[in-house]
């Protein structure tokens, strides 16, 4: 009877250990979903760089694929790879880099690596350094 109790207890422990699912904390999983542009500044921009909700300027991520929209029109699409990398940039700091590989034949630069700062509901994309005509794009999760 003691042997049967030990076997049952061992099975219960094993079932408990293997039934727990880990939450996805991988950067690509954190990025999944739709992100809408709210502000852009730097470079040679004309105007305020403010974007109203529903403006149609978005990034959409699913798995390792992305789509980029401007004024509601898809202008780019392809795949991406994201990796941890801290970089001091524009009086801020990135926590990842992302490499976009465009599948759009109309895009001149097919592969582009950018620094990003990703938090729960905010995404900042650093396109170069502002002092050298770079731009910061600030998105919110929808």
C-alpha positions in Angstrom: 0.0 0.0 0.0 2.9 2.4 0.8 4.4 1.6 -2.6 1.1 2.5 -4.3 0.9 5.8 -2.4 4.4 6.8 -3.4 3.6 6.0 -7.1 0.4 8.0 -6.9 2.1 10.9 -5.2 4.9 10.9 -7.8 2.4 10.9 -10.7 0.5 13.8 -9.1 3.8 15.8 -8.8 4.7 15.1 -12.4 1.2 16.0 -13.7 1.4 19.3 -11.7 4.8 20.1 -13.1 4.0 19.4 -16.8 0.5 21.0 -16.7 1.9 24.5 -15.9 2.2 26.6 -19.0 4.8 29.3 -19.2 3.6 32.7 -20.3 5.1 33.9 -23.6 7.7 36.6 -22.7 9.6 36.3 -26.0 10.0 39.7 -27.6 8.2 38.6 -30.8 5.2 37.5 -28.8 5.2 40.8 -26.9 5.1 42.6 -30.3 2.2 40.6 -31.7 -0.9 42.7 -32.6 -1.7 46.1 -34.1 0.2 49.3 -33.2 -1.0 52.7 -34.3 1.3 55.7 -34.8 0.7 58.7 -32.5 3.8 60.9 -32.9 6.8 61.2 -35.1 9.6 63.8 -34.7 13.1 64.5 -35.8 14.7 64.7 -39.2 13.4 67.2 -41.7 9.7 66.8 -40.7 7.3 69.5 -41.6 4.3 70.0 -39.3 3.6 68.8 -35.8 4.1 65.1 -36.2 0.9 64.3 -34.3 -1.4 61.5 -35.6 -5.0 61.2 -34.5 -6.5 57.8 -33.6 -7.8 56.1 -36.7 -5.4 57.9 -39.0 -4.5 54.5 -40.7 -0.7 54.7 -39.9 0.0 51.3 -38.4 2.4 48.5 -37.9 0.8 45.0 -37.6 2.8 42.0 -36.3 1.8 38.4 -36.3 4.4 35.7 -35.5 7.5 36.8 -37.5 5.5 38.7 -40.1 4.8 42.4 -40.3 2.7 44.8 -42.4 3.2 48.6 -42.5 0.3 50.9 -43.3 0.3 54.6 -44.3 -3.1 56.4 -44.4 -4.8 53.0 -44.4 -2.9 51.7 -47.4 -0.5 48.7 -47.0 2.9 50.1 -48.1 5.2 47.3 -46.9 5.2 43.7 -45.7 7.6 41.0 -44.9 9.3 39.2 -42.0 11.2 40.4 -39.0 13.7 39.2 -36.4 13.9 40.8 -32.9 16.8 40.6 -30.5 17.6 42.1 -27.1 20.0 45.0 -27.4 20.3 48.1 -25.2 21.4 51.2 -27.1 21.5 54.8 -25.7 19.8 56.9 -28.4 18.2 60.3 -28.6 18.3 60.9 -24.8 16.5 57.6 -24.4 17.3 53.9 -24.6 16.3 51.0 -26.8 15.8 47.6 -25.3 15.7 45.6 -28.6 16.7 45.8 -32.2 14.4 44.6 -35.0 15.5 43.7 -38.5 12.8 44.0 -41.1 13.1 42.0 -44.3 10.7 43.4 -46.9 8.9 41.2 -49.4 7.6 44.3 -51.2 9.5 44.5 -54.6 8.9 48.3 -54.6 11.0 48.9 -51.4 14.4 50.1 -52.3 16.1 48.9 -49.1 15.0 45.3 -48.6 16.6 44.7 -45.1 16.5 47.4 -42.4 17.7 47.1 -38.8 16.3 49.5 -36.3 16.5 50.0 -32.6 13.2 49.9 -30.7 11.9 50.4 -27.2 9.1 48.0 -26.4 6.9 48.1 -23.3 3.4 46.8 -22.6 1.4 49.2 -24.7 4.1 51.5 -26.2 6.5 51.0 -29.0 9.2 53.5 -30.0 11.0 52.9 -33.3 14.3 54.8 -33.7 15.2 55.4 -37.3 18.7 56.7 -36.8 19.8 59.5 -34.5 17.7 62.8 -34.5 20.9 64.9 -34.5 21.7 63.3 -37.9 18.2 63.7 -39.3 16.9 60.5 -37.7 13.3 60.1 -36.7 11.5 58.6 -33.6 8.1 57.0 -34.2 5.9 56.5 -31.2 3.1 53.8 -31.5 0.4 52.6 -29.1 -1.1 49.1 -28.9 -4.6 48.9 -30.1 
